[in-house]
Each structure stands twice: as C-alpha cells, then as structure tokens.
C-alpha cells in the first residue's frame, strides 16, 4: 500500500498574522485543494492522511468533502515543528503501508505524474525526492552581506516535495531524531542523518511552494498553463 501525508500545519508567518496559506483562494479552489486533488488522481496512491492546524480540523473536513477526496483516511492535528506534524501523520497511516509520500500542502503545482515518479524511485531504491537543478550562481555568505565563496552550481539541487520513502526507512529516521532530540528541515535530511542514501527525482516543471502573496499569482499562471 502507498500512502500520502500532506502537511498543511505551518504558521504561514510570511503571509501575515492570522493567515493560513493552505486555505487561500487559488483560482476556483483553496491552495490545499490542488495538492489533494493531485494525490486523489494519482493511481499509485491508495490513501491520504492530511495534517492541519488544530483549529482547522473541522473546516478541512468540509473542504475535502466538497472536492470529493475519496482516498482520505484521516485528518490529524499538526505539531510545533514540521517533523512533529509528519510524525502525527505517520501514526495515522494504514499499518499495511509500504511506501509513504510526504508533501507540502502549499505546493499546489504537484502533478500525479511527479507523485508516481517519486513512488517508483522509492520502490527501487528506498527513496524518491522531487528536485530540480539550481540554475542561478550561488554565493556562500558566512556573515553580513560579504561573499565568502562561490558554490559549484553543477552540484547543487533545489529539493521540493513529494519526498517519498519506504515507510520503515522514514520511521527509523524519525525514531533516531527523537532519540537524539534533534531537528531536520525535511524528511530527506532526517534520512541523510542515518547515513542512508537519498535519491533525487529530477522534475523539469515548476513546483513552487506558496510562501508570500506574490507566489499565488505565479502559481495561478502555472496551473493555467498545466490545464491548457
């Protein structure tokens, strides 16, 4: 069984106080609905667990019913950190799950094809993390605004979601973090900390995360192009 954990429990601080970016309108749907529908339409996904802010549990259930998300297994409250929210999602997936895909609810341009590619990679190698090659020149700055050195661009990738793993590998990584009381910015970093290889899945199409109000305009244009 392949399960998805869609995480939409962040504070949305850069959107402004009191704003939940997952529920902002993006075209005819909330931001979160685009991600939910992509996973609903992906044949390789059997079930979805959605992680949201505690105060959004009721509103989220109504939204999933409105958009016909039949694969939804559970809606659970998130935690203080991303890893806490994902851990809550892991606790709610079906025990028969073998592959789990973790996705940011604020990445509405994800497609069923990308989800499927990460699942295929995870089945073969244990992991499949959506990513794209960095095209800008990247400078390393140790402090202030003075360049320390320039990084080798051909070795740099921008990591996105879905981040998909054999479920036991991800559980092991999370158990290790809990044991050491450490934090990781994403699932890939948690698995890296185990010393396990993380396989990237190159995706040439835009898959941005909604962080600021301007990102909504960009995502709307991209989704229009995808649907044309």
C-alpha positions, 0 to 999 in steps of 0.5 A: 500500500502507498500512502500520502501525508500532506502537511498543511500545519505551518504558521504561514508567518510570511503571509501575515498574522492570522493567515493560513496559506493552505486555505487561500483562494487559488483560482476556483479552489483553496491552495490545499485543494490542488495538492489533494486533488493531485494525490486523489488522481494519482493511481499509485496512491491508495490513501491520504492522511492530511495534517492541519492546524488544530483549529482547522480540523473541522473546516478541512473536513468540509473542504475535502468533502466538497472536492470529493477526496475519496482516498482520505483516511484521516485528518490529524492535528499538526505539531510545533515543528514540521517533523512533529506534524509528519510524525502525527501523520505517520501514526495515522497511516494504514499499518499495511503501508509500504511506501509513504509520500510526504508533501507540502500542502502549499505546493499546489503545482504537484502533478500525479505524474511527479507523485508516481515518479517519486513512488517508483524511485522509492520502490527501487531504491528506498527513496524518491525526492522531487528536485530540480537543478539550481540554475542561478550562481550561488554565493556562500555568505558566512556573515553580513552581506560579504561573499565568502565563496562561490558554490559549484552550481553543477552540484547543487539541487533545489529539493521540493516535495513529494519526498517519498520513502519506504515507510520503515526507512522514514520511521527509523529516521524519525525514531533516531531524531527523537532519540537524539532530540534533534531537528531536520528541515525535511524528511530527506535530511532526517534520512541523510542523518542515518547515513542512508542514501537519498535519491533525487527525482529530477522534475523539469516543471515548476513546483513552487511552494506558496510562501508570500502573496506574490507566489499565488499569482505565479502559481495561478499562471502555472496551473493555467498553463498545466490545464491548457 
